[in-house]
Amino acid sequence: MKMGANITVNSNTKKLKQTVPQSKWISFPKHKILSKTGCALSLEGQDQGHVFYQFNVIPPGVVTTGLDPAQIIWWTDCTFMPFDDSQIVTSLGGYFYRGSQGLTQLRKMRLQNYFRIPQGFMTLWRFNDPHFPDVINTKPSRALPHCSVSPGGTQVSFFTDTDIISSNIQQGSVIKAKEMFCSTFFFSAFSADSNFVAVLGRSRLHLNFAIVLVILRASDMLVMYQKSVRELFSKFKLQKNSTNQDRLECKFSPDSQFVAVSTTGGQLFIVKRDLSNLECVLVDGKNEKLTNERCYDFDPQYPHEVLAVCVNSDEVYVKNIDSGSQIYCSKLPENVTKATCLKYNMEGDSFAVGCQDGVIVMISSSSGNILYLLDSKTQATAFAMTPCKLSMYPEIIRISFSHSDDVLAVSSTEGAVRLWQLPPKINLVHMCRLVILKHIPASTINCLPLPTRIKDLIVCCPRERTAITPVKSRHKE
């Protein structure tokens, strides 16, 4: 894989920068996988997709003797590499569930061979050559494992117990963040232009180790902006007093101008990238709450205006950030449990909501209608999700769409990643876009003699719209 490159998109009012790889799009090698596993269809035939492959992220040699397996949680995160559907990055951590006391890292329990318990163990799985996955990081961290990959596909960021590190996947070089002064880290995220990294952590310089939001320059990991979260949002609150009980996440908008911050307490607010002021509060955690910190995502079709959130009333709201209005509201099916994560696909025409019982709800982003359900419980025996603790199913942690939108990677707390075959997308623009990217590097699309709008569609770059009309108004028309 080559280095990433910035492309400039000319919109009606301003220029947007997006980083794309200097390589051609690579499809997922289903012929290699299916020849080994066979095509595993769902048993009941109610959903419109099926799991065709599953792999275990837990490295060999891990010993958890003396613990109840039903109380062990393997927190697993995953994401496809940008414009490369043949590679997936995973991150893993082992925890012991202590009921009201929350999660305790297995490496702190002094088990037999406890030093082999992974925590923040990051791996790059290459399905064109799946014999030996590449280990990116083995250094332990107190943070919950997550995958943070730059849009160009060249850099990954991860935490150790004391530092945040940016690593070049091809060259193996690493850069440590400077002047962070954080004792604990929560989450990190790259901006769409690959120029910045947002980090949430506890600062040693603030009273009571206050949680701070830090914006780093990605090239050298120097601190550009830093401010206490409570200074940005005075009503910010944590669910618990203990650090390992609270989970926070941050995410850049597609135009890299704003950062969204979510909390375990159900709050979601957006600030400007320079942390100059609070832009808006989408979910205050009082009148309504996010189901959890992973249940929101920006619509990639827009620079920053549209964002979907799932609240504890089992409803999905799609909101216009600029106007504060609601575009539409969708109710999750009554036969599924509460949501655990939400993710848009690359083109932004649909998004997936993972639920606690292993069901994935696919929703149209234009109408809010439910397209179909994917049920992990009704798959072939080798791939089906089975109850573990107290007859509960493993929790879905993260969902990642392939660039071609025909494979869905789903990670869960059983330490596994399932790959779903999605229904084919019969769309001429979509199929032409993939054919072009298969033969022409994404970084050179901007040089083609094509209209700007066509070039934007090929690389899935957000475009500013003159108006965002609520779905109800569209129906009336």
Secondary structure, DSSP 4 states (H G I P E B T S, - for coil): ---EEEEEEE-SSSEEEEEEESS--B---HHHHHHHH-----SS--SS-EEEEEEE-SPTT---TTS-GGGEEEEEEEEEETTEEEEEEEEEEEEEE-GGG-EEEGGGS--TTGGGS-EEEEEEEETTSTTSPEEEE----SSPP--EE-TTSSEEEEE-SS-EEEEETTT--EEE-BS--EEEEEEEEE-TTSSEEEEEEEESSSGGG-EEEEEEETTTTEEEEEEEHHHH-TT---S-SSGGG--EEEEE-TTSSEEEEEETTSEEEEEETT-SSEEEEEEESSSS-BSSTTSEEE-TTSSSSEEEEEETTTEEEEEETTT--EEEEEEPPTTS--EEEEEE-TTSSEEEEEETTSEEEEEETTT--EEEEEEGGGS-TTT-----BTTBPPPEEEEEE-TTSSEEEEEETBSEEEEEEPPP---HHHHHHHHHHHHS-GGGGGGSSS-HHHHHHHTT-----S----HHHHHH-
